[in-house]
Amino acid sequence: MPTLADAPSYGAAVQHAAEMKATHLTTLLSSDDRNSQLAAEFQGIFLDYCRQKVAPETMRLLLQLAEEMGLANKIKAMFAGQKINVTENRAVLHVALRARPDQVIEVDGKNVVPEVHAVLSRMKKFAHQIRTGEWVGYTGKPLKDVICIGIGGSYLGPEFVYEGLRTDPEAHTASHGRRLRFLANVDPIDVKRALEGFHAETTLIIIISKTFTTAETMLNARTIKEWLLRSLHNEAAVSRHMVAVSTNISETSAFGINPDNVFGFWDWVGGRFSVCSAVGILPLAVHFGWQVISQFLQGANAMDDHFKTAAFSENLPVLMGLVSVWNASFLDYPCHAILPYCQALIRFAAHIQQVTMESNGKRVSIDCIELPYQCGEIDFGEPGTNGQHSFYQLLHQGRTVPADFIGFCRSQNPVIVANDPVPNHDELMSNFFAQPDALAFGKSADLVAAEGVPPELVPHKTFPGDKPSLSLLFPEANAYYLGCLLALYEHRTAVQGFMWSINSFDQWGVELGKVLAKEIRKYLAAKRKDLPAEEEKLPAATRRLLGVYLSQA
Ligand SMILES: O=P(O)(O)OC[C@H]1O[C@H](O)[C@H](O)[C@@H](O)[C@@H]1O
């Protein structure tokens, strides 16, 4: 499989990139004809990418490159259940998790949709039992509170959706009287925070781990099991209070979870793409109820259909993926900011950071060729307007960081203050619309000087502009559109990886640190008990630091 650099149009794209780099966004944006071509819409979701450093010619070249990289076939192969995660010999089928019952998606010749719907039905029933109090805790009390124990892909997505929906009017009403918390970090401080105000008798614990071997999750699970048994004094309480989401049934049994209380998923669901499996759906359905959560799944499914069937020139994930490849690999902008103008999306950037950086932070192509171009992007973000009072300084006058502005036409919580000129949501959105222009157009030294600014301050107050961004405007932040948003960014990530000719679906880069932590754990265990430690296994520099740690503990 060719790398992007082998594609026939790569050279032309590199040349064109030099031209585009030298063309200021003010010039580009002066053409209404150009601007009108650089937008797309799906079900009321409007993508405006005219503030990217692209011309119609750039898009023509990128679509040409997509053809040369076999993007259409790669997307088809993903939906067809082919084992495109070649290093783990797995299909990549998170789209099957939100498939409609009548869809057929096959892995190894077997339609997986019925299995998916069997687990969905079990979750629906379980959520109903917990929510209605039909399922009670060991002492007969309803389970009003839930702690999810899991990390990485078994944490970030569910937390993003939980935060995203908890102020949505319908979801808020549906979760009345319930609490949902996440325990991810192995830092014991996180245990204290997760347990604050919770009582064992009324708490359901969901252990979420695809492998059920992740060190952090397992230690947190043991910690919370101890907490539970300290109050309830009987192992029999475990089956009333602890359930698991995993693909590893033998490990869940070894931990003491009743097999009837395990909600499974499949090896063709990658951790960071598992929000729509039991990983996310079980806790979210318990908290918000099935009505809300099925809308979320429908939204994701609608975006899947759009990704699969829309022409590339109108396909939101494809366009966003291509433009991001343009930014990272041709214009050499390594970073990417995710800027939702919606406080409910407070954990969206953290989730997408894992989705893209764990997927596309790679150094070799799918055929083991060291990549001759920059691949992957460094993602970060915060909701606006908070970010404006923080890192936006660097975006405006420092480095160039392409940004995604994500906004909503209607607020989850409309507020109007008497005598204020606009509703509070319009105030928020005024910033959403202003920032991309400030970044693109900037403010010239001449203009600053003309305002009477003293000459020595003019350079400090000048904005160079020419900073690319795109704007995504959704109707509202409800369950349906959050499903669309999730799938949009998942597929954007896949498009990037397909274009970069990498395997976006493995994550070997996280392994080495885990192995080294094992050695340190052994070393600390020996030192704590004054037993001889295997000194030679650790670098001297590391032992020095450990010495400082041990001397103060
Ligand atoms: O769900 P688990 O098996 O516990 O894995 C949790 C997480 O840990 C791994 O190290 C990977 O970095 C993540 O992709 C994964 O989501």
The ligand as an SDF file (V2000), in Angstrom:
LIG
                    3D

 16 16  0  0  0  0  0  0  0  0999 V2000
  -10.5780   -1.1890   28.5530 O   0  0  0  0  0  0  0  0  0  0  0  0
   -9.2200   -1.5860   29.0120 P   0  0  0  0  0  0  0  0  0  0  0  0
   -8.8090   -2.9270   28.4870 O   0  0  0  0  0  0  0  0  0  0  0  0
   -9.1110   -1.5170   30.5170 O   0  0  0  0  0  0  0  0  0  0  0  0
   -8.1930   -0.5670   28.4220 O   0  0  0  0  0  0  0  0  0  0  0  0
   -8.1510    0.7710   28.8210 C   0  0  0  0  0  0  0  0  0  0  0  0
   -7.1910    1.5830   27.9720 C   0  0  0  0  0  0  0  0  0  0  0  0
   -5.8770    1.1860   28.2400 O   0  0  0  0  0  0  0  0  0  0  0  0
   -4.9600    0.9090   27.1890 C   0  0  0  0  0  0  0  0  0  0  0  0
   -3.6650    0.9990   27.6780 O   0  0  0  0  0  0  0  0  0  0  0  0
   -5.0870    1.7850   25.9870 C   0  0  0  0  0  0  0  0  0  0  0  0
   -4.2150    2.8690   26.0430 O   0  0  0  0  0  0  0  0  0  0  0  0
   -6.4800    2.3100   25.7550 C   0  0  0  0  0  0  0  0  0  0  0  0
   -6.7410    2.2630   24.3820 O   0  0  0  0  0  0  0  0  0  0  0  0
   -7.5150    1.5360   26.5020 C   0  0  0  0  0  0  0  0  0  0  0  0
   -8.7720    2.0910   26.2390 O   0  0  0  0  0  0  0  0  0  0  0  0
  1  2  2  0
  2  3  1  0
  2  4  1  0
  2  5  1  0
  5  6  1  0
  6  7  1  0
  7  8  1  0
  7 15  1  0
  8  9  1  0
  9 10  1  0
  9 11  1  0
 11 12  1  0
 11 13  1  0
 13 14  1  0
 13 15  1  0
 15 16  1  0
M  END
$$$$
